[in-house]
Amino acid sequence: MSRRSPGLLTRVLMETLKEDREVTIGDIVDHIASRGFGFLLVILALPTLIPILPPGSATLIGLVYVLLALQMLWGAQRPWLPRRIRAYRLSRQVIVKFRQIGVKTFERIERVSRARATFLPDLIMARVIAVAVLLHGFVLLSPMPFLHTLPAIAVMILGVGLLNHDGLLMATGLMLSVGVLTIVVSSAGVLYSTRTMPVLLTAALLMTFPGGIVPGQVTIPGSIPPGEVKSQVDVDASADQVWAVLTDFSSYPIWNPFIYPLKGELRSGSQLEVTIHPAGTQTITYQATVIAVNRARELTWSGQIFSGGVFETTYSFTIEPLESGRARLVSHESHKGFAVVLAWRLMKEVQAGLATMIRAVRTRAELQRLVHY
């Protein structure tokens, strides 16, 4: 019995992805541009099924999805990509994996996919698919973990449907898209609570090209350096008096407008439950560990606002003795994690909150000094 010859998807995939050389996204686009957007959507879905890709690849693919979807909504007939994305190289190792996974996947698809009528006119159906691809692109751009594979599968099904004019696969891809987006929306509560979603696309663009941003060295216009917040005040009270106010956790709800309550023991290595109240943002509570306790000198703790290293924060308060029995209180908050650049609004509110807090420390310490006199 003769072996079945490869179908369109399998044949074009094998022609496009050569194992003996590196391939750029531009090479793929040039090879399949005449076939429209469908095949490119399918090809770009494959990397998210491969765990060996370098960090940032899913973000790059999400950005390409957004660009392609906008072109589809505009009515473009051929895909266009920026030069920098076109120059992105796929290594030989990745090409081999692409061929292994892609050929098997496409062979299965070609057994069931064929031209079938759609339930909407072609022009409207193309716009509906473009909206779905656009939303999946935003999902891939987001920092939410474990939510990259399902959008890619949905886009791959939509791409095959476009390529083969298969109404059944288009409908299947749209139904899967609804399910995926429902899961994503229900999983995005933490991001909504910190009001970072409006800057998701901007942040993803920055993370896609890491050479373009260095935390602590690049300033967002009208904002503060990402990753660091610092404030200081001079206090007409001694370092011991400032320390007494700063470490009286039980009194925080009385005078502290930013951090309250603060629960835990004042010793190195102990666990704290920290609740902060940034202006204009929901209250945030997180677990922290005391890093340093030096009487009348330093208090430092560190914790994770979002688990898994997504957003880690360290608070440090240092007290410097000055002349005439005065002291200087310096608050310093540093951040790390890939969501730092997303939280620029939160960091501005934290900066304002810390400044308000240390002014409140100054007021309380100076009042207590007067009472003691």
C-alpha positions as a Markdown table, in Angstrom:
| # | Residue | x | y | z |
|---|---|---|---|---|
| 1 | Met | 0.0 | 0.0 | 0.0 |
| 2 | Ser | 1.5 | 3.3 | -1.0 |
| 3 | Arg | 2.2 | 5.9 | 1.7 |
| 4 | Arg | 0.0 | 9.0 | 1.7 |
| 5 | Ser | 1.8 | 12.0 | 0.3 |
| 6 | Pro | 2.2 | 15.0 | 2.7 |
| 7 | Gly | -0.6 | 17.6 | 2.6 |
| 8 | Leu | -0.3 | 21.3 | 2.1 |
| 9 | Leu | 0.5 | 22.2 | 5.7 |
| 10 | Thr | 3.1 | 19.5 | 6.2 |
| 11 | Arg | 4.8 | 20.1 | 2.8 |
| 12 | Val | 5.1 | 23.9 | 3.4 |
| 13 | Leu | 6.4 | 23.4 | 6.9 |
| 14 | Met | 9.1 | 21.1 | 5.7 |
| 15 | Glu | 10.1 | 23.5 | 2.9 |
| 16 | Thr | 10.2 | 26.5 | 5.2 |
| 17 | Leu | 12.1 | 25.0 | 8.2 |
| 18 | Lys | 15.4 | 23.7 | 7.0 |
| 19 | Glu | 17.5 | 21.8 | 9.6 |
| 20 | Asp | 20.8 | 22.7 | 8.0 |
| 21 | Arg | 20.6 | 26.4 | 8.8 |
| 22 | Glu | 19.2 | 29.0 | 11.2 |
| 23 | Val | 15.9 | 30.5 | 10.2 |
| 24 | Thr | 14.6 | 34.0 | 11.0 |
| 25 | Ile | 10.9 | 34.9 | 11.4 |
| 26 | Gly | 11.4 | 37.1 | 8.3 |
| 27 | Asp | 12.4 | 34.0 | 6.3 |
| 28 | Ile | 9.2 | 32.3 | 7.3 |
| 29 | Val | 7.1 | 35.3 | 6.5 |
| 30 | Asp | 8.7 | 35.7 | 3.1 |
| 31 | His | 8.1 | 32.1 | 2.3 |
| 32 | Ile | 4.5 | 31.9 | 3.2 |
| 33 | Ala | 3.3 | 35.5 | 2.7 |
| 34 | Ser | 1.3 | 34.6 | -0.4 |
| 35 | Arg | -0.7 | 32.1 | 1.7 |
| 36 | Gly | -2.1 | 34.9 | 3.9 |
| 37 | Phe | -2.3 | 35.0 | 7.7 |
| 38 | Gly | -3.5 | 31.5 | 8.4 |
| 39 | Phe | -0.3 | 29.6 | 8.0 |
| 40 | Leu | 1.8 | 32.2 | 9.8 |
| 41 | Leu | -0.6 | 32.0 | 12.8 |
| 42 | Val | -0.1 | 28.2 | 12.8 |
| 43 | Ile | 3.7 | 28.4 | 12.6 |
| 44 | Leu | 3.9 | 30.9 | 15.4 |
| 45 | Ala | 1.8 | 28.7 | 17.7 |
| 46 | Leu | 4.4 | 26.0 | 17.6 |
| 47 | Pro | 7.1 | 27.6 | 19.9 |
| 48 | Thr | 4.8 | 27.8 | 22.9 |
| 49 | Leu | 4.5 | 24.0 | 22.8 |
| 50 | Ile | 8.3 | 23.6 | 23.2 |
| 51 | Pro | 9.7 | 24.1 | 26.7 |
| 52 | Ile | 13.3 | 24.7 | 25.5 |
| 53 | Leu | 12.8 | 28.2 | 24.0 |
| 54 | Pro | 14.7 | 31.1 | 25.6 |
| 55 | Pro | 12.9 | 33.4 | 28.0 |
| 56 | Gly | 10.9 | 36.1 | 26.3 |
| 57 | Ser | 9.9 | 34.0 | 23.3 |
| 58 | Ala | 6.2 | 33.7 | 24.3 |
| 59 | Thr | 6.2 | 37.5 | 24.8 |
| 60 | Leu | 7.6 | 38.0 | 21.3 |
| 61 | Ile | 5.0 | 35.7 | 19.8 |
| 62 | Gly | 2.2 | 37.5 | 21.7 |
| 63 | Leu | 3.5 | 40.8 | 20.2 |
| 64 | Val | 3.4 | 39.3 | 16.7 |
| 65 | Tyr | -0.1 | 38.0 | 17.3 |
| 66 | Val | -1.2 | 41.6 | 18.2 |
| 67 | Leu | 0.5 | 43.0 | 15.1 |
| 68 | Leu | -1.1 | 40.4 | 12.8 |
| 69 | Ala | -4.5 | 40.8 | 14.3 |
| 70 | Leu | -4.5 | 44.5 | 13.9 |
| 71 | Gln | -3.5 | 44.0 | 10.2 |
| 72 | Met | -6.4 | 41.6 | 9.8 |
| 73 | Leu | -8.8 | 44.0 | 11.3 |
| 74 | Trp | -7.5 | 46.7 | 8.9 |
| 75 | Gly | -8.1 | 44.4 | 6.0 |
| 76 | Ala | -4.5 | 43.7 | 4.9 |
| 77 | Gln | -4.0 | 40.8 | 2.4 |
| 78 | Arg | -0.4 | 40.0 | 3.3 |
| 79 | Pro | 1.3 | 40.0 | 6.7 |
| 80 | Trp | 3.9 | 42.7 | 7.6 |
| 81 | Leu | 6.3 | 42.6 | 10.6 |
| 82 | Pro | 8.8 | 45.2 | 11.9 |
| 83 | Arg | 12.5 | 44.6 | 11.0 |
| 84 | Arg | 13.5 | 43.8 | 14.5 |
| 85 | Ile | 11.0 | 41.0 | 14.8 |
| 86 | Arg | 11.8 | 39.7 | 11.3 |
| 87 | Ala | 15.4 | 39.4 | 12.4 |
| 88 | Tyr | 14.6 | 37.1 | 15.4 |
| 89 | Arg | 16.5 | 33.8 | 14.8 |
| 90 | Leu | 15.4 | 30.3 | 15.5 |
| 91 | Ser | 18.3 | 28.0 | 16.4 |
| 92 | Arg | 18.9 | 24.7 | 14.6 |
| 93 | Gln | 17.8 | 22.8 | 17.8 |
| 94 | Val | 14.5 | 24.7 | 17.8 |
| 95 | Ile | 14.0 | 24.1 | 14.1 |
| 96 | Val | 14.4 | 20.3 | 14.7 |
| 97 | Lys | 11.8 | 20.4 | 17.4 |
| 98 | Phe | 9.5 | 22.5 | 15.2 |
| 99 | Arg | 9.7 | 19.9 | 12.5 |
| 100 | Gln | 9.2 | 17.0 | 14.9 |
| 101 | Ile | 6.2 | 18.5 | 16.6 |
| 102 | Gly | 4.8 | 20.4 | 13.6 |
| 103 | Val | 4.8 | 17.6 | 11.1 |
| 104 | Lys | 3.1 | 15.2 | 13.5 |
| 105 | Thr | 0.6 | 17.9 | 14.5 |
| 106 | Phe | -0.2 | 18.9 | 10.9 |
| 107 | Glu | -0.5 | 15.3 | 9.7 |
| 108 | Arg | -3.3 | 14.8 | 12.3 |
| 109 | Ile | -4.9 | 18.1 | 11.4 |
| 110 | Glu | -4.9 | 17.3 | 7.6 |
| 111 | Arg | -6.8 | 14.1 | 8.2 |
| 112 | Val | -9.8 | 16.0 | 9.5 |
| 113 | Ser | -9.5 | 19.5 | 8.1 |
| 114 | Arg | -11.1 | 20.5 | 4.8 |
| 115 | Ala | -13.1 | 23.4 | 3.3 |
| 116 | Arg | -16.4 | 23.7 | 5.1 |
| 117 | Ala | -18.9 | 26.5 | 5.1 |
| 118 | Thr | -18.8 | 29.1 | 7.9 |
| 119 | Phe | -21.8 | 30.4 | 9.8 |
| 120 | Leu | -20.9 | 34.0 | 9.0 |
| 121 | Pro | -19.8 | 35.7 | 5.8 |
| 122 | Asp | -16.0 | 35.4 | 5.2 |
| 123 | Leu | -15.3 | 39.1 | 5.8 |
| 124 | Ile | -17.1 | 39.2 | 9.1 |
| 125 | Met | -15.6 | 35.8 | 10.2 |
| 126 | Ala | -12.1 | 37.1 | 9.4 |
| 127 | Arg | -12.7 | 40.1 | 11.7 |
| 128 | Val | -14.1 | 37.9 | 14.5 |
| 129 | Ile | -11.0 | 35.7 | 14.3 |
| 130 | Ala | -8.8 | 38.8 | 14.3 |
| 131 | Val | -10.4 | 40.0 | 17.6 |
| 132 | Ala | -9.8 | 36.5 | 19.1 |
| 133 | Val | -6.1 | 36.5 | 18.0 |
| 134 | Leu | -5.7 | 40.0 | 19.4 |
| 135 | Leu | -6.9 | 39.0 | 22.8 |
| 136 | His | -4.8 | 35.8 | 22.8 |
| 137 | Gly | -1.8 | 38.1 | 21.9 |
| 138 | Phe | -2.4 | 40.1 | 25.0 |
| 139 | Val | -2.6 | 36.9 | 27.1 |
| 140 | Leu | 0.9 | 35.9 | 25.8 |
| 141 | Leu | 2.2 | 39.4 | 26.5 |
| 142 | Ser | 1.0 | 39.1 | 30.1 |
| 143 | Pro | 3.2 | 37.8 | 33.0 |
| 144 | Met | 0.6 | 35.3 | 34.1 |
| 145 | Pro | 2.3 | 31.8 | 34.4 |
| 146 | Phe | 0.9 | 28.6 | 32.9 |
| 147 | Leu | -1.4 | 30.4 | 30.5 |
| 148 | His | 0.5 | 30.4 | 27.3 |
| 149 | Thr | -0.2 | 26.9 | 25.8 |
| 150 | Leu | -4.0 | 27.1 | 25.6 |
| 151 | Pro | -4.0 | 30.4 | 23.7 |
| 152 | Ala | -1.5 | 29.1 | 21.3 |
| 153 | Ile | -3.6 | 26.0 | 20.6 |
| 154 | Ala | -6.6 | 28.1 | 20.0 |
| 155 | Val | -4.7 | 30.4 | 17.6 |
| 156 | Met | -3.3 | 27.3 | 15.8 |
| 157 | Ile | -6.8 | 25.9 | 15.3 |
| 158 | Leu | -8.0 | 29.3 | 14.0 |
| 159 | Gly | -5.1 | 29.6 | 11.7 |
| 160 | Val | -5.8 | 26.1 | 10.2 |
| 161 | Gly | -9.4 | 27.1 | 9.8 |
| 162 | Leu | -8.4 | 30.3 | 7.9 |
| 163 | Leu | -5.9 | 28.5 | 5.7 |
| 164 | Asn | -8.3 | 25.7 | 4.7 |
| 165 | His | -11.5 | 27.8 | 4.9 |
| 166 | Asp | -12.7 | 25.2 | 7.4 |
| 167 | Gly | -15.8 | 26.7 | 9.1 |
| 168 | Leu | -15.9 | 23.8 | 11.7 |
| 169 | Leu | -12.3 | 24.5 | 12.9 |
| 170 | Met | -12.9 | 28.2 | 12.9 |
| 171 | Ala | -16.0 | 27.7 | 15.2 |
| 172 | Thr | -14.0 | 25.3 | 17.4 |
| 173 | Gly | -11.2 | 27.8 | 17.7 |
| 174 | Leu | -13.6 | 30.6 | 18.7 |
| 175 | Met | -15.3 | 28.4 | 21.3 |
| 176 | Leu | -11.9 | 27.4 | 22.7 |
| 177 | Ser | -10.9 | 31.1 | 22.7 |
| 178 | Val | -14.0 | 32.0 | 24.8 |
| 179 | Gly | -13.0 | 29.3 | 27.3 |
| 180 | Val | -9.4 | 30.4 | 27.5 |
| 181 | Leu | -10.2 | 34.0 | 27.9 |
| 182 | Thr | -12.7 | 33.2 | 30.7 |
| 183 | Ile | -9.9 | 31.3 | 32.5 |
| 184 | Val | -7.5 | 34.3 | 32.0 |
| 185 | Val | -10.0 | 36.8 | 33.3 |
| 186 | Ser | -10.7 | 34.8 | 36.4 |
| 187 | Ser | -6.9 | 34.4 | 37.0 |
| 188 | Ala | -6.1 | 38.1 | 36.7 |
| 189 | Gly | -7.4 | 39.3 | 40.0 |
| 190 | Val | -4.1 | 40.1 | 41.5 |
| 191 | Leu | -3.1 | 42.2 | 38.5 |
| 192 | Tyr | -6.4 | 44.1 | 38.6 |
| 193 | Ser | -6.0 | 44.7 | 42.3 |
| 194 | Thr | -2.7 | 46.5 | 41.7 |
| 195 | Arg | -4.0 | 48.4 | 38.6 |
| 196 | Thr | -1.2 | 47.2 | 36.4 |
| 197 | Met | -3.3 | 45.8 | 33.5 |
| 198 | Pro | -3.5 | 49.2 | 31.6 |
| 199 | Val | 0.2 | 49.2 | 31.1 |
| 200 | Leu | 0.5 | 45.5 | 30.2 |
| 201 | Leu | 1.2 | 46.0 | 26.5 |
| 202 | Thr | 3.8 | 48.7 | 27.2 |
| 203 | Ala | 5.6 | 46.5 | 29.7 |
| 204 | Ala | 5.6 | 43.5 | 27.4 |
| 205 | Leu | 7.2 | 45.5 | 24.6 |
| 206 | Leu | 10.0 | 46.5 | 27.0 |
| 207 | Met | 10.5 | 42.9 | 28.2 |
| 208 | Thr | 10.6 | 41.6 | 24.7 |
| 209 | Phe | 13.8 | 43.5 | 24.0 |
| 210 | Pro | 15.6 | 43.3 | 27.4 |
| 211 | Gly | 18.6 | 45.4 | 26.0 |
| 212 | Gly | 16.2 | 48.3 | 25.9 |
| 213 | Ile | 15.6 | 48.5 | 29.6 |
| 214 | Val | 17.8 | 48.1 | 32.7 |
| 215 | Pro | 15.9 | 48.4 | 36.0 |
| 216 | Gly | 17.2 | 51.3 | 38.0 |
| 217 | Gln | 18.8 | 53.0 | 35.0 |
| 218 | Val | 15.8 | 53.8 | 32.8 |
| 219 | Thr | 13.3 | 56.3 | 33.9 |
| 220 | Ile | 9.7 | 56.2 | 32.8 |
| 221 | Pro | 8.7 | 59.8 | 31.9 |
| 222 | Gly | 6.9 | 61.5 | 34.7 |
| 223 | Ser | 7.6 | 58.6 | 37.0 |
| 224 | Ile | 10.4 | 57.1 | 39.2 |
| 225 | Pro | 13.3 | 54.7 | 38.4 |
| 226 | Pro | 11.9 | 51.2 | 38.2 |
| 227 | Gly | 12.9 | 49.0 | 41.1 |
| 228 | Glu | 13.7 | 51.6 | 43.8 |
| 229 | Val | 11.8 | 54.0 | 46.1 |
| 230 | Lys | 13.6 | 56.3 | 48.6 |
| 231 | Ser | 12.6 | 59.1 | 51.0 |
| 232 | Gln | 14.1 | 60.8 | 53.9 |
| 233 | Val | 13.3 | 63.4 | 56.6 |
| 234 | Asp | 15.3 | 65.1 | 59.4 |
| 235 | Val | 13.8 | 64.8 | 62.8 |
| 236 | Asp | 14.1 | 67.1 | 65.8 |
| 237 | Ala | 14.4 | 64.0 | 68.1 |
| 238 | Ser | 17.1 | 61.5 | 69.0 |
| 239 | Ala | 17.8 | 58.3 | 67.1 |
| 240 | Asp | 16.5 | 56.3 | 70.1 |
| 241 | Gln | 13.2 | 58.3 | 70.0 |
| 242 | Val | 12.8 | 57.7 | 66.3 |
| 243 | Trp | 13.6 | 54.0 | 66.8 |
| 244 | Ala | 11.0 | 53.7 | 69.5 |
| 245 | Val | 8.3 | 55.1 | 67.3 |
| 246 | Leu | 9.4 | 53.1 | 64.3 |
| 247 | Thr | 9.4 | 49.7 | 66.1 |
| 248 | Asp | 6.1 | 50.2 | 68.1 |
| 249 | Phe | 4.2 | 48.0 | 65.7 |
| 250 | Ser | 1.1 | 47.9 | 67.9 |
| 251 | Ser | 0.6 | 51.7 | 67.6 |
| 252 | Tyr | 0.9 | 51.7 | 63.8 |
| 253 | Pro | -2.9 | 51.9 | 63.3 |
| 254 | Ile | -3.0 | 55.0 | 65.4 |
| 255 | Trp | -0.5 | 57.2 | 63.5 |
| 256 | Asn | 0.8 | 55.3 | 60.4 |
| 257 | Pro | -1.2 | 56.2 | 57.3 |
| 258 | Phe | 0.7 | 53.7 | 55.0 |
| 259 | Ile | 1.6 | 50.5 | 56.9 |
| 260 | Tyr | -1.0 | 49.1 | 59.3 |
| 261 | Pro | -1.3 | 46.7 | 60.8 |
| 262 | Leu | 2.2 | 45.2 | 61.1 |
| 263 | Lys | 2.2 | 41.9 | 63.0 |
| 264 | Gly | 5.2 | 39.9 | 64.1 |
| 265 | Glu | 8.2 | 39.9 | 66.4 |
| 266 | Leu | 11.1 | 42.4 | 66.2 |
| 267 | Arg | 14.0 | 40.0 | 65.7 |
| 268 | Ser | 16.1 | 38.9 | 62.8 |
| 269 | Gly | 14.6 | 35.9 | 61.0 |
| 270 | Ser | 11.1 | 36.4 | 62.3 |
| 271 | Gln | 8.0 | 36.4 | 60.1 |
| 272 | Leu | 5.9 | 39.6 | 59.6 |
| 273 | Glu | 2.5 | 40.1 | 58.2 |
| 274 | Val | 2.7 | 43.4 | 56.4 |
| 275 | Thr | -0.3 | 45.4 | 55.2 |
| 276 | Ile | 0.2 | 48.5 | 53.0 |
| 277 | His | -2.3 | 51.1 | 51.9 |
| 278 | Pro | -1.2 | 52.7 | 48.7 |
| 279 | Ala | -3.3 | 55.7 | 47.7 |
| 280 | Gly | -5.8 | 54.8 | 45.0 |
| 281 | Thr | -5.1 | 51.1 | 45.2 |
| 282 | Gln | -6.6 | 48.2 | 47.1 |
| 283 | Thr | -5.0 | 47.2 | 50.4 |
| 284 | Ile | -2.1 | 44.7 | 49.9 |
| 285 | Thr | -1.1 | 42.2 | 52.6 |
| 286 | Tyr | 2.0 | 40.0 | 52.2 |
| 287 | Gln | 4.3 | 37.8 | 54.3 |
| 288 | Ala | 7.9 | 39.1 | 55.0 |
| 289 | Thr | 11.0 | 38.0 | 56.8 |
| 290 | Val | 13.0 | 40.4 | 59.1 |
| 291 | Ile | 16.5 | 40.7 | 57.6 |
| 292 | Ala | 18.2 | 43.2 | 60.0 |
| 293 | Val | 17.4 | 44.7 | 63.4 |
| 294 | Asn | 20.1 | 47.1 | 64.7 |
| 295 | Arg | 18.8 | 49.2 | 67.5 |
| 296 | Ala | 18.5 | 52.9 | 66.7 |
| 297 | Arg | 20.2 | 52.2 | 63.3 |
| 298 | Glu | 18.4 | 49.9 | 60.9 |
| 299 | Leu | 15.2 | 47.8 | 60.4 |
| 300 | Thr | 14.9 | 45.8 | 57.2 |
| 301 | Trp | 12.4 | 43.2 | 56.0 |
| 302 | Ser | 11.9 | 41.4 | 52.7 |
| 303 | Gly | 8.9 | 39.6 | 51.2 |
| 304 | Gln | 6.9 | 38.6 | 48.1 |
| 305 | Ile | 3.9 | 40.6 | 47.2 |
| 306 | Phe | 3.2 | 38.1 | 44.3 |
| 307 | Ser | 4.6 | 34.6 | 44.9 |
| 308 | Gly | 7.0 | 32.8 | 42.6 |
| 309 | Gly | 9.5 | 35.6 | 42.3 |
| 310 | Val | 7.0 | 37.7 | 40.2 |
| 311 | Phe | 7.3 | 40.7 | 42.5 |
| 312 | Glu | 9.7 | 40.7 | 45.5 |
| 313 | Thr | 10.1 | 43.8 | 47.8 |
| 314 | Thr | 12.5 | 44.8 | 50.5 |
| 315 | Tyr | 11.8 | 47.6 | 53.0 |
| 316 | Ser | 14.7 | 49.2 | 54.9 |
| 317 | Phe | 14.5 | 52.0 | 57.4 |
| 318 | Thr | 17.9 | 53.5 | 58.5 |
| 319 | Ile | 18.5 | 56.2 | 61.2 |
| 320 | Glu | 21.5 | 58.5 | 61.1 |
| 321 | Pro | 22.4 | 60.5 | 64.2 |
| 322 | Leu | 22.8 | 64.3 | 63.6 |
| 323 | Glu | 24.2 | 67.1 | 65.6 |
| 324 | Ser | 22.2 | 68.7 | 68.5 |
| 325 | Gly | 20.4 | 65.5 | 69.3 |
| 326 | Arg | 18.6 | 65.3 | 66.0 |
| 327 | Ala | 18.3 | 62.3 | 63.6 |
| 328 | Arg | 17.7 | 61.6 | 59.9 |
| 329 | Leu | 15.3 | 58.8 | 59.0 |
| 330 | Val | 15.7 | 57.3 | 55.5 |
| 331 | Ser | 13.2 | 54.8 | 54.0 |
| 332 | His | 14.3 | 52.7 | 51.1 |
| 333 | Glu | 12.2 | 50.2 | 49.2 |
| 334 | Ser | 13.7 | 48.0 | 46.4 |
| 335 | His | 12.0 | 45.6 | 44.1 |
| 336 | Lys | 12.9 | 42.7 | 41.9 |
| 337 | Gly | 11.1 | 40.3 | 39.7 |
| 338 | Phe | 9.8 | 40.5 | 36.1 |
| 339 | Ala | 6.6 | 42.3 | 37.1 |
| 340 | Val | 8.5 | 45.3 | 38.4 |
| 341 | Val | 8.2 | 47.2 | 35.2 |
| 342 | Leu | 4.5 | 46.5 | 35.1 |
| 343 | Ala | 3.9 | 48.1 | 38.6 |
| 344 | Trp | 5.2 | 51.6 | 37.9 |
| 345 | Arg | 1.9 | 53.1 | 39.1 |
| 346 | Leu | 2.0 | 51.0 | 42.2 |
| 347 | Met | 5.6 | 52.1 | 42.9 |
| 348 | Lys | 4.6 | 55.8 | 42.5 |
| 349 | Glu | 1.9 | 55.2 | 45.1 |
| 350 | Val | 4.3 | 53.4 | 47.4 |
| 351 | Gln | 6.8 | 56.3 | 47.1 |
| 352 | Ala | 4.1 | 58.7 | 48.2 |
| 353 | Gly | 3.0 | 56.3 | 51.0 |
| 354 | Leu | 6.5 | 55.9 | 52.4 |
| 355 | Ala | 7.1 | 59.7 | 52.3 |
| 356 | Thr | 3.8 | 60.2 | 54.2 |
| 357 | Met | 4.8 | 57.5 | 56.7 |
| 358 | Ile | 8.2 | 58.9 | 57.6 |
| 359 | Arg | 6.8 | 62.4 | 58.0 |
| 360 | Ala | 4.3 | 60.8 | 60.4 |
| 361 | Val | 7.2 | 59.2 | 62.2 |
| 362 | Arg | 8.8 | 62.6 | 62.5 |
| 363 | Thr | 5.7 | 64.2 | 63.9 |
| 364 | Arg | 5.1 | 61.5 | 66.5 |
| 365 | Ala | 8.8 | 61.4 | 67.6 |
| 366 | Glu | 8.9 | 65.2 | 67.9 |
| 367 | Leu | 5.7 | 65.2 | 69.9 |
| 368 | Gln | 6.9 | 62.5 | 72.2 |
| 369 | Arg | 10.2 | 64.5 | 72.8 |
| 370 | Leu | 8.1 | 67.5 | 73.8 |
| 371 | Val | 6.0 | 65.4 | 76.2 |
| 372 | His | 9.2 | 64.0 | 77.8 |
| 373 | Tyr | 10.4 | 67.5 | 78.3 |
